[in-house]
Amino acid sequence: MKQQRHLFPISFMARLLHVSVSRFYDWLKRGMNKRLVQRNQQTILVKIAHEETKQSYGYIRLTKHLQAQGIKISTYAVRQIKKLNQLYCKRHKRFKRTTKSDHNRAIYANLLG
């Protein structure tokens, strides 16, 4: 609404978004919430750390990684941020045996070693 108020009337946008006009102006006066600003900064830090660690750290290990850098963040916050932003760890593929050992053919001696 704030960005579009020069194009459309505030009352029209408020009705469209089911918000009262007075609530919009109250929000403009208050500004940004400190907790919201802090959560946005933490989200950016978690995303950067997630990429730095090649998307392989879970929330506990990622919390320890961030705290080692001097960032104050809780395990709960990291878990919530990863969940909300769908930051999942890459899973390594399981070992799959490709040699077929159960056959009836002759087994030859190892000439190389």
MOBELRA-V535566 format. One record per pair of residues at least 4 apart in sequence whose C-alpha atoms are under 7 Angstrom apart, sorted by the first residue. I is the first residue (numbers start at 1). J is the second residue. If there is no record, write none. Layout:
i:I j:J
i:I j:J
This chain:
i:1 j:5
i:1 j:13
i:4 j:8
i:5 j:9
i:5 j:10
i:9 j:13
i:10 j:14
i:10 j:21
i:11 j:15
i:11 j:21
i:12 j:16
i:13 j:17
i:14 j:18
i:14 j:19
i:14 j:20
i:14 j:21
i:15 j:19
i:19 j:23
i:20 j:24
i:21 j:25
i:22 j:26
i:23 j:27
i:24 j:28
i:25 j:29
i:26 j:30
i:27 j:31
i:32 j:37
i:33 j:37
i:34 j:38
i:35 j:39
i:36 j:40
i:37 j:41
i:38 j:42
i:39 j:43
i:40 j:44
i:41 j:45
i:42 j:46
i:43 j:47
i:43 j:81
i:44 j:48
i:45 j:49
i:46 j:50
i:46 j:78
i:47 j:51
i:48 j:52
i:49 j:53
i:50 j:54
i:50 j:55
i:51 j:55
i:53 j:57
i:55 j:89
i:55 j:90
i:56 j:89
i:56 j:90
i:57 j:61
i:57 j:62
i:57 j:89
i:58 j:62
i:58 j:89
i:59 j:63
i:59 j:75
i:59 j:78
i:59 j:79
i:60 j:64
i:60 j:75
i:61 j:65
i:62 j:66
i:63 j:67
i:63 j:73
i:63 j:74
i:63 j:75
i:63 j:78
i:64 j:68
i:65 j:69
i:66 j:70
i:66 j:71
i:67 j:71
i:67 j:72
i:67 j:73
i:73 j:77
i:74 j:78
i:75 j:79
i:76 j:80
i:77 j:81
i:78 j:82
i:79 j:83
i:80 j:84
i:81 j:85
i:82 j:86
i:82 j:87
i:83 j:87
